Amino acid sequence: MPHILLQQDHTIPFECDEQFSFVAQGKYDQKIGVRDENKEFLLTKLAKKDGDTLNDLVKIDVPTRLSPVSLMKKALESYTKKVDQKVLFTNIHSKKNKIEPEQKYLKTIDYFVDQFKTDKDIFVEVGFGSGKHLLHQAKANPQKIIIGLEIHYPSIEQVLKQAKLQNIENILVINYDARLFLEFLSSNSVERIFVHFPVPWDKKPHRRVMSIPFIEESLRVLKIDGTLELRTDSINYFEYTLELLKEFRNYPFQIFKDQDLQIMSKYEARWRKQEKTIWDVIIRSTKNSDEIYLEGVFEFPYKYDKQILLEKLSREIVRQEEYFVHIEDIYDISNPFEGLLIKVTFGSFHMPVTKYLLLQNGDIRYFQGAPIRTRLNLEAHEKLLEILK
Ligand SMILES: C[S@@+](CC[C@H](N)C(=O)[O-])C[C@H]1O[C@@H](n2cnc3c(N)ncnc32)[C@H](O)[C@@H]1O
């Protein structure tokens, strides 16, 4: 991550301008608002101790980092010129820019929120790991779209490389928690959902992908006769899934023991070698589901007073059944306007989002724009409105 280390100097006032839009003072650090090429992000400035001396470390604020990296490096370069402090270290001229993975296959969640539309049949694979099964399905079904979900980034990079090498055109890969992803897909649009060898989480069953809400969402997105397919070597996971299926009596399911598939993943090969039993549970959708529409907007409809917010906002975590809201930090802005920058983390426990709220002239807006429009983010936003009111 680009950063600079400067000799500390308290005498230089920081003048805001076109590029640097505000300075916000927190308890331990400062945030500096940057605007460039219609994008905005934050720099973090904090004191760094080196023996008896204190220096200034200026770096990119992680939750607001964006691409291209060159934009962030440019901001650090302008900052260095502006403050005229002695540079002790910088990595902003380093040419070691990380090669971006093939964008053709790797999608962000915004793509699924705003753009994804297809008339083709869809397969979804949850936690594809080494990607052997995902790539096999893509090659065997060139006319279908195979969406791969994975939370482990090195696995994603490996699959992106393989997809490119093997000239595969029909996969879309996303670094996202499967428990939250299905809500971005239309009802009755998917043919098969594979959950192969999910992590058993014997000690933390609440972390399992399979759950009542996940099966409900799977049945919503599956077409009639579409299937949700669990394959596991864990008898506990197998029995747990059968227990869940008692809630879905109208949906038929089949069980197979030691069934051979056309492709064997790395995990499966290991379990087979140990002569473990492999279980399949195949649940079939039997009816069409209604489309879901999310209600609500990410707006702050009131006028807010800086002093009142400063006095009353608590940093306690507000927990609800499915989501939480945590005001993490409050930064005071007095240069070049009176305002606040509030760092808040909220949303699902599985995949929370960190955002900043910017208070200026009594209005609050999400710095860098609204969070992703998910049911739990909208619910968390409503809770946030209550907290701020
Ligand atoms: C035991 S591995 C199995 C990999 C692959 N399916 C196979 O059969 O070889 C489980 C994979 O699921 C991924 N995973 C775990 N929880 C997940 C979640 N909530 N969403 C997406 N992927 C998940 C893990 O990162 C891991 O790569």
PDBQT file of the ligand as one rigid body, heavy atoms in Angstrom, charges set to zero:
ROOT
HETATM    1  C1  LIG A 401     -13.134 -27.591   1.953  1.00  0.00    +0.000 C 
HETATM    2  S1  LIG A 401     -13.011 -26.453   0.671  1.00  0.00    +0.000 S 
HETATM    3  C2  LIG A 401     -13.719 -27.302  -0.704  1.00  0.00    +0.000 C 
HETATM    4  C3  LIG A 401     -13.337 -26.709  -2.015  1.00  0.00    +0.000 C 
HETATM    5  C4  LIG A 401     -13.984 -27.319  -3.257  1.00  0.00    +0.000 C 
HETATM    6  N1  LIG A 401     -15.411 -27.170  -3.266  1.00  0.00    +0.000 N 
HETATM    7  C5  LIG A 401     -13.617 -28.794  -3.404  1.00  0.00    +0.000 C 
HETATM    8  O1  LIG A 401     -14.525 -29.614  -3.463  1.00  0.00    +0.000 OA
HETATM    9  O2  LIG A 401     -12.422 -29.072  -3.487  1.00  0.00    +0.000 OA
HETATM   10  C6  LIG A 401     -14.249 -25.272   1.092  1.00  0.00    +0.000 C 
HETATM   11  C7  LIG A 401     -14.103 -23.946   0.347  1.00  0.00    +0.000 C 
HETATM   12  O3  LIG A 401     -15.233 -23.137   0.628  1.00  0.00    +0.000 OA
HETATM   13  C8  LIG A 401     -14.812 -21.786   0.813  1.00  0.00    +0.000 C 
HETATM   14  N2  LIG A 401     -15.834 -21.134   1.644  1.00  0.00    +0.000 N 
HETATM   15  C9  LIG A 401     -16.057 -21.338   2.965  1.00  0.00    +0.000 A 
HETATM   16  N3  LIG A 401     -17.096 -20.585   3.389  1.00  0.00    +0.000 NA
HETATM   17  C10 LIG A 401     -17.531 -19.898   2.301  1.00  0.00    +0.000 A 
HETATM   18  C11 LIG A 401     -18.574 -18.943   2.104  1.00  0.00    +0.000 A 
HETATM   19  N4  LIG A 401     -19.365 -18.569   3.104  1.00  0.00    +0.000 N 
HETATM   20  N5  LIG A 401     -18.743 -18.409   0.853  1.00  0.00    +0.000 NA
HETATM   21  C12 LIG A 401     -17.916 -18.786  -0.173  1.00  0.00    +0.000 A 
HETATM   22  N6  LIG A 401     -16.912 -19.686  -0.030  1.00  0.00    +0.000 NA
HETATM   23  C13 LIG A 401     -16.731 -20.244   1.176  1.00  0.00    +0.000 A 
HETATM   24  C14 LIG A 401     -13.462 -21.919   1.466  1.00  0.00    +0.000 C 
HETATM   25  O4  LIG A 401     -12.663 -20.761   1.279  1.00  0.00    +0.000 OA
HETATM   26  C15 LIG A 401     -12.885 -23.156   0.775  1.00  0.00    +0.000 C 
HETATM   27  O5  LIG A 401     -12.142 -22.803  -0.380  1.00  0.00    +0.000 OA
ENDROOT
TORSDOF 0
